Amino acid sequence: MRTGGAPRRGPWQQAARFAAAAAVGVSLWVATAAMVEPGCAAHSCSWLATGDPLIAVGCLAALFWRHRFPLAVALSTAVASAGSTLAAGAALLALGSLSTRRRPPEIAVAVAAFVVAPLFVGELYPLPSAPGSFWLPTLTQALAAGAAVAAGTAVGARRAEVRSLRERAHGAEREQRARADRARALERNRIAREMHDVLAHRISLVAMQAGALDHRADLAAEEARVLVRGIVDGSHQALEELRDVLGVLRADPDRPEQRPPSLARVPALVAEARSYGLDAVFASTVTAEPPEAAGRTCYRTVQEALTNAAKHAPGSRVRVTVDGAPGGDLRVAVRNGPATAAATGAAASGFGLPGLAERVALLGGELDHHPTADGGYLLFARLPWPRPPDERRS
């Protein structure tokens, strides 16, 4: 486990740091050997040649654990460097590594050990000194420790900044993935609603007509031919509409854009309902063109109501009423009476009205549907119809 968030270094980087520590130690060792007083050469040379290098080797070996035990390694090498000039480079490297953690109490303890420890082993290297200059070695130790601490703190700050940037980048990636997941989920829901709106109407009619053929054994040849023709036409129209939806999903630039449903297409939708047995009438007092979203939702409302009437109240009388004006609401009501023929039992998805309610809610409108007193059903939608921008300015 690496403390302080220190990144794992490659072998060449580790070797470069060890080489720098060894170079600093060798330089100080040579300088110390050159300044030893001639009268004490025998004792000093014995320690320089044996004890000093052995301690330095131990300190260099301890550096391998400086990331796992930074304070212990820094303290041990700082104390050991008091008796080994070759170990000074290792002690400074350990002190700099400890400083990357940027913990002042730990750094203060290690610096104090590095500066104070040499005061107790001054006899190992009897070096000539001018009178009153006893403070100079201590000041040199403090300056060396300060340089190591400054370098280590700068490296630690840089690592923290890189780590923060990396975390921010990872957070941005996670947020981007979350946004993409939400966008995909919304798009799947939109595609599901569109597929239901486009295909459920046609397929329900085909199922209803096929059911009539299956249950009515008393149909005349002409009546059966009309139902078969309706099944064929409905199947072809369902395939065409499915092809249009898939074309939009494929985003083929050479394919002409599908004309979106609108209020202007509602009369044709009502006329089509008459062809499969509903006594449908349409009444509208709207003279202006509503916004595209409101017109599309109005069309889907009428489509869903007619589909449900064909499933559950075949042969019933259906009245579709649309009214409203800019600056108010666009209101659409579809009321069907009781069934005048037996229902065919066509399968229902159960998602039509909930999906329609979601469409209406997204526009800030209201949807209401309930049975009527005469055994029929009423579906009512109110959609906001704001004024055009030019009228609001005037």
C-alpha positions in Angstrom: 0.0 0.0 0.0 1.5 3.4 -1.0 0.8 6.2 1.3 0.0 9.8 0.4 -1.3 8.9 -3.0 2.3 8.6 -4.4 2.1 7.1 -7.9 4.0 4.0 -8.7 7.4 4.8 -10.4 9.1 2.8 -13.1 12.4 1.1 -12.5 14.3 3.8 -14.4 12.8 6.6 -12.3 13.6 4.8 -9.1 17.1 4.2 -10.3 17.6 7.9 -11.2 16.5 8.9 -7.6 18.8 6.4 -6.0 21.7 7.5 -8.2 21.1 11.2 -7.3 21.0 10.3 -3.6 24.2 8.3 -4.0 25.9 11.1 -5.9 25.1 13.6 -3.2 26.5 11.2 -0.6 29.7 10.5 -2.5 30.3 14.2 -3.0 30.0 14.9 0.7 32.1 11.9 1.6 34.9 13.0 -0.7 34.7 16.5 0.6 34.8 15.3 4.2 37.7 13.0 3.6 39.6 15.9 2.1 39.0 18.1 5.1 39.8 15.6 7.9 42.7 17.0 10.1 46.0 15.2 9.5 46.5 14.4 13.1 43.4 12.3 13.3 43.7 10.7 9.9 44.1 7.1 11.1 40.9 7.0 13.1 39.0 9.0 10.6 40.1 7.0 7.6 39.1 3.8 9.4 35.6 5.0 9.9 35.3 6.6 6.4 36.4 3.3 4.8 34.2 0.9 6.9 31.5 2.3 9.1 30.4 5.2 6.9 29.8 3.1 3.7 28.0 0.3 5.7 25.6 2.8 7.2 25.0 4.4 3.7 24.2 1.0 2.2 21.7 0.4 4.9 20.1 3.8 4.4 19.9 3.3 0.6 18.3 -0.1 1.2 15.8 1.5 3.6 14.7 3.8 0.8 12.8 0.9 -0.9 10.2 1.2 2.0 10.0 5.0 2.1 6.5 4.9 0.5 5.2 2.3 2.8 6.7 3.7 6.0 7.6 7.3 5.2 8.1 8.7 8.7 10.0 5.7 10.0 12.4 5.7 7.1 12.9 9.5 7.2 13.7 9.4 10.9 16.1 6.4 10.7 18.0 7.8 7.7 18.1 11.3 9.3 19.7 9.9 12.5 22.0 7.5 10.6 23.2 10.3 8.3 24.8 12.0 11.4 27.4 9.2 11.4 27.7 8.7 7.7 28.3 11.4 5.1 27.6 8.9 2.4 24.1 8.5 3.8 23.3 12.2 3.6 21.8 11.9 0.1 19.6 9.0 1.2 18.4 11.0 4.2 17.5 14.0 2.0 15.7 11.8 -0.4 13.7 10.2 2.4 12.9 13.7 3.8 11.7 14.9 0.5 9.6 11.8 0.0 8.0 12.4 3.5 7.4 16.1 2.6 5.2 15.0 -0.4 2.6 14.0 2.1 2.5 17.7 3.3 1.9 16.9 7.0 3.7 19.6 9.0 4.1 17.6 12.3 5.8 14.7 10.6 8.1 17.0 8.6 9.0 19.0 11.7 10.1 15.8 13.6 12.2 14.5 10.6 13.9 17.9 10.1 14.7 18.2 13.8 16.3 14.8 13.7 18.3 15.6 10.6 19.6 18.9 12.0 20.1 18.0 15.7 21.6 14.4 15.3 25.0 15.6 14.0 25.6 17.6 17.1 26.1 14.4 19.1 28.6 12.7 16.8 31.0 15.5 16.0 34.0 13.5 17.1 33.7 11.1 14.2 35.0 13.7 11.7 37.3 16.2 13.4 37.2 18.9 10.8 39.1 22.2 11.1 36.8 25.1 12.0 37.2 28.8 12.7 36.6 30.1 16.2 32.9 31.0 16.7 31.8 29.1 13.7 30.1 26.1 15.5 26.7 27.2 14.2 27.8 26.9 10.6 27.3 23.1 10.3 23.9 23.3 11.9 22.9 26.1 9.5 24.1 24.0 6.6 22.1 21.0 7.8 19.0 23.2 8.2 19.4 24.7 4.7 19.8 21.3 3.1 16.7 20.0 5.0 14.7 23.1 3.9 15.7 22.5 0.3 14.5 18.9 0.5 11.3 19.8 2.2 10.6 22.5 -0.4 11.2 20.1 -3.2 9.1 17.4 -1.6 6.2 19.8 -0.9 6.2 21.1 -4.4 6.1 17.5 -5.8 3.3 16.7 -3.4 1.3 19.7 -4.4 1.8 18.8 -8.1 0.6 15.2 -7.4 -2.4 16.5 -5.6 -3.3 18.8 -8.5 -2.8 16.0 -11.0 -4.9 13.7 -8.8 -7.7 16.3 -8.5 -7.7 16.8 -12.3 -7.8 13.1 -12.9 -10.7 12.8 -10.5 -12.5 15.6 -12.1 -12.0 14.0 -15.5 -13.3 10.7 -14.2 -16.2 12.5 -12.7 -16.9 14.2 -16.0 -16.8 10.9 -17.8 -19.2 9.3 -15.3 -21.5 12.3 -15.7 -21.3 12.1 -19.4 -22.1 8.3 -19.3 -25.0 9.0 -17.0 -26.3 11.7 -19.4 -25.9 9.3 -22.3 -27.8 6.6 -20.4 -30.6 9.0 -19.6 -30.7 10.1 -23.2 -30.9 6.5 -24.4 -33.7 5.7 -21.9 -35.6 8.8 -23.0 -35.1 7.9 -26.6 -36.3 4.3 -26.0 -39.4 5.6 -24.3 -40.0 8.0 -27.2 -39.6 5.3 -29.7 -41.9 3.0 -27.8 -44.6 5.6 -27.6 -44.2 6.4 -31.3 -44.3 2.7 -32.3 -47.4 2.3 -30.2 -49.1 5.4 -31.6 -48.3 4.5 -35.2 -48.9 0.7 -35.1 -51.4 0.0 -32.4 -54.1 1.8 -34.2 -53.7 -0.1 -37.5 -53.0 -3.5 -35.9 -56.0 -3.1 -33.6 -58.3 -2.5 -36.6 -56.8 -5.5 -38.5 -57.4 -7.7 -35.4 -60.9 -6.4 -35.0 -61.8 -7.2 -38.7 -60.1 -10.6 -38.5 -62.1 -11.3 -35.4 -65.3 -10.4 -37.1 -64.5 -12.9 -39.9 -63.8 -15.6 -37.3 -67.0 -15.0 -35.2 -69.5 -14.1 -37.9 -70.6 -17.1 -39.8 -73.6 -15.3 -41.3 -71.7 -12.8 -43.3 -72.6 -12.3 -47.0 -69.9 -12.7 -49.6 -69.8 -9.0 -50.2 -69.5 -8.2 -46.4 -66.7 -10.8 -46.1 -64.9 -9.3 -49.1 -65.1 -5.8 -47.5 -63.6 -7.1 -44.3 -60.8 -9.0 -46.1 -60.1 -5.9 -48.1 -59.9 -3.9 -44.9 -57.5 -6.4 -43.4 -55.3 -6.2 -46.5 -55.3 -2.4 -46.6 -54.8 -2.1 -42.9 -51.8 -4.4 -43.0 -50.3 -2.5 -45.9 -50.8 0.8 -44.1 -49.2 -0.6 -40.9 -46.2 -1.8 -42.9 -45.9 1.7 -44.6 -46.1 3.4 -41.2 -43.6 1.0 -39.7 -41.2 1.7 -42.6 -41.6 5.4 -42.0 -40.8 5.1 -38.3 -37.7 2.9 -39.0 -36.6 5.4 -41.7 -36.7 8.2 -39.1 -34.7 6.0 -36.6 -32.1 5.2 -39.3 -31.8 8.9 -40.0 -31.4 8.3 -43.7 -30.6 11.8 -45.2 -31.9 10.7 -48.7 -35.3 9.7 -47.3 -37.9 12.5 -47.2 -38.9 13.5 -43.7 -42.2 12.0 -42.6 -45.0 14.5 -42.2 -45.8 14.8 -38.5 -49.4 14.2 -37.4 -51.3 17.5 -36.9 -54.8 18.9 -36.3 -55.3 19.2 -40.0 -55.1 15.4 -40.4 -57.8 14.7 -37.8 -60.7 14.8 -40.3 -59.1 12.1 -42.4 -58.6 10.0 -39.3 -62.3 10.3 -38.5 -63.3 9.5 -42.0 -61.1 6.4 -41.9 -63.0 5.3 -38.7 -66.2 5.3 -40.6 -64.7 2.7 -43.0 -64.4 0.1 -40.2 -67.9 0.5 -38.8 -67.9 3.5 -36.4 -70.5 6.1 -36.8 -68.0 8.9 -36.4 -68.6 12.6 -36.9 -66.2 15.5 -36.5 -66.8 19.1 -35.4 -64.3 21.8 -35.0 -64.4 25.6 -34.4 -60.7 26.0 -34.6 -59.7 28.5 -37.3 -55.9 29.0 -36.6 -53.1 26.5 -36.7 -52.0 25.4 -33.2 -48.4 24.8 -32.3 -46.9 21.6 -33.7 -46.6 19.8 -30.4 -50.2 20.6 -29.5 -51.5 19.6 -32.9 -49.6 16.3 -32.8 -50.9 15.5 -29.3 -54.5 16.4 -30.4 -54.1 13.9 -33.3 -52.8 11.2 -31.0 -55.6 11.8 -28.6 -58.3 11.3 -31.3 -56.4 8.3 -32.7 -56.2 6.6 -29.3 -59.9 7.3 -28.6 -61.1 5.9 -32.0 -58.9 2.8 -31.5 -60.4 2.1 -28.1 -63.9 2.7 -29.4 -63.3 0.2 -32.3 -62.0 -2.3 -29.8 -64.5 -2.0 -27.0 -67.6 -0.4 -28.6 -67.7 -1.6 -32.2 -70.5 0.1 -34.3 -71.0 2.8 -31.7 -71.6 6.5 -32.5 -68.5 8.6 -32.0 -68.4 12.4 -31.8 -65.1 14.2 -32.1 -65.1 17.8 -31.0 -62.2 20.2 -31.2 -62.2 23.9 -30.2 -59.9 26.6 -28.8 -58.0 29.7 -29.8 -54.5 31.2 -29.3 -54.0 32.6 -25.9 -56.2 29.9 -24.3 -56.5 26.2 -24.6 -56.9 23.6 -27.4 -59.6 21.2 -26.2 -60.4 17.9 -27.8 -63.2 15.6 -26.7 -64.1 12.2 -28.1 -67.3 10.7 -26.8 -68.5 7.3 -28.0 -71.8 5.6 -27.2 -72.5 2.0 -26.2 -71.5 -0.8 -28.6 -74.0 -1.9 -31.2 -72.1 -5.0 -32.1 -70.2 -7.7 -30.3 -66.7 -6.9 -29.4 -64.1 -9.1 -31.1 -61.8 -9.4 -28.0 -58.8 -7.8 -29.7 -55.8 -7.8 -27.4 -55.1 -4.5 -25.6 -51.6 -3.4 -24.7 -52.6 -1.3 -21.7 -50.1 1.4 -22.5 -52.2 3.7 -24.8 -53.9 5.9 -22.2 -50.8 6.1 -19.8 -48.6 7.0 -22.8 -51.1 9.6 -23.9 -51.4 11.0 -20.4 -47.6 11.5 -20.4 -47.7 13.3 -23.7 -50.3 15.7 -22.4 -48.5 16.3 -19.2 -45.3 17.1 -21.0 -47.2 20.0 -22.7 -48.6 21.2 -19.4 -52.1 20.0 -20.2 -54.7 17.8 -18.6 -56.2 14.4 -19.6 -59.5 13.0 -18.4 -61.3 9.8 -19.4 -64.2 8.0 -17.8 -67.4 6.1 -18.7 -70.6 8.0 -19.4 -74.1 7.5 -18.0 -75.4 6.0 -21.2 -72.7 3.2 -21.2 -70.3 5.0 -23.5 -66.9 6.6 -22.8 -65.5 10.1 -22.9 -61.9 11.1 -23.5 -61.1 14.7 -23.0 -57.7 16.6 -23.3 -56.9 20.2 -22.6 -53.7 21.5 -24.2 -52.2 25.0 -23.6 -52.2 27.2 -26.7 -50.0 30.2 -26.2 -50.2 33.3 -28.4 -47.7 33.6 -31.3 -44.7 35.7 -30.4 -45.6 38.6 -32.7 -49.1 38.9 -31.1 -47.5 38.9 -27.6 -45.2 41.8 -28.6 -48.1 43.8 -30.0 
